[in-house]
């Protein structure tokens, strides 16, 4: 029986071969390009085992023996595009911080200790010196005032050394006592009023008792969003870019951190207890920032909506509605007059203080901008120990390892143009009272100097990667978990040492006293130093060390599981 033939082919003709799926011939360039790169495999394995790909190389010298060695420290980057292992470790640490503080049933931090007799005596001495300084100032005894000021500085240093936090009183220096501009604290007429209660010194939420006597202490997670600037499509781009308010979007993004601070202040005053939160700020698909928060305890959704609607932040800056000078022809610096002048008339620009004086002198003056939240306020209850709680923590920390511009992919030209228009507006938006962009509006910024470049302020809010989110993207209240990130890292190391049975302590034979000099001297090492091995050699050593650590931890876990199974003892839960 003969094999069937295809139309147009004789039995002697070879069968057709798909060039896209055929393997390249051995020894050819295509075959070599198909082989994996050894260095890329090394980086992938190093990232898999948690080895930092961009370590900071230091040279450590033992001051007692003179021995010098090279030590690689993790770069501790929080950006996934710079170092994925360090960013993953930072994200996991933040998740641990949120988890430990979210559903606490006790206060995380105890109250301050009572002052000692020595501390009280120093404060009393400071009071006597303040009284003596006031008497000398009234008598116009300038020399005596100077002497008392020197004694006050010495006493304040002694107070700090004795263990008291903060300063007893503000400094008497002229720079610290300049006149501050004060604005009226009266609420805006277009903002609803809120009830105000005395804040109790507690951070835990309410306990709910079920009919069967079971107690529950749930918590919440909250999403706050800025207002709308125009209708948008599902991909986040505006329906009509010509009517989309890019100016207000840029100003809202710059002042979003202040608006969040005002929200938590109003919420605590309205609820009457010290509400604690931990969350993250990230951009929406329309590139406007919004924030996700985990809240300890429960708050009625009606109250959250009322507080969000009543919260605003007024920016009392000089008017900055329209550009006075284009970016390609900004004001110029006059070295002789030490001031910024008009490029055509050579007249000095209005100073920052004079511009604020004009705003204060106008009884009908309005703030340069008012930031508000939008109507979309999402709040949900979360029960501790559930899958929903763990999933919510992952949702809150979803984008913390990415830059703001990389949180949502811009796949279409329409999305790219939308991002570019917002960035162009952010480039000319003032970010603070010292921003160089004030020159474009005919105003000299505070403490102006000749190195300023209008339209090229170095603030983070003007960068394309931040989209106006220039402050901290991770926001954690002070009494959330009672620990810093360093404390959480120490807990993770302690858990590993406990699992491996390793004890770390000071050398009992030669203890180091508090007055002894440091045992090591550290200095930065340059990559081209002769004693610095290539990066690949250091990555190989670190990969081997990590693999040995992982094998030791897995073996210790198996032993602990076997011991727990035989003794019916639960295993300790890792902190991260």
Buried (B, 14 or more C-beta within 10 A) or exposed (E): EEEEEEEEEEEEEEEEEEEEEEEEEEEEEEEEEEEEEEEEEBBEBBBEBBBBBEBEBBBBBEEEEEEEEBEBEBBEBBBBEBBBBBBBBBBBBBBBBBBBBBBBEEBBEEEEEEBEEEBEEBBEBBEEBBEBBEEBBEEEBEEBBEBBBEBBEEBBEBBBEBEBEEEBEEEBEEEEEEEEEEEEEEEEEEEEEBEEEEBEEBBBBEEEEEEEEEEEBBBBBBBBBBBBBBEBEEBBBBEEEEEBBBBBBBBBBBBBBBBBEBBBEBBBBBBBBBBBBBBBBBBBBBBBBBBBBBBBBBBEBEBBBBBBBBBBBBBBBBBBEEBBBEBEEBBBBEEEEEBBBBEEEEEBBBBBEEBBBEBEEEEEEEBBBBBBBBEBBEBEEBEBEEEEBEEBBEEBBBBBBBBBBBBBEBEEEBBEBBBEBBBEBBBBBBBBBBBBBBBBBBBBBBEBEEEBEBBEBEBBBBBBBBBBBBBEBBBBBEBBBBBEBEEBBEBBEEBBEEBBEEEEEEEEEEEEEEEEEEEBEEEEBEEEEEEBEEBEEBBBEBBEEBBEBEEBBEEBBEEBEEEEEEEEEEEEEEBB
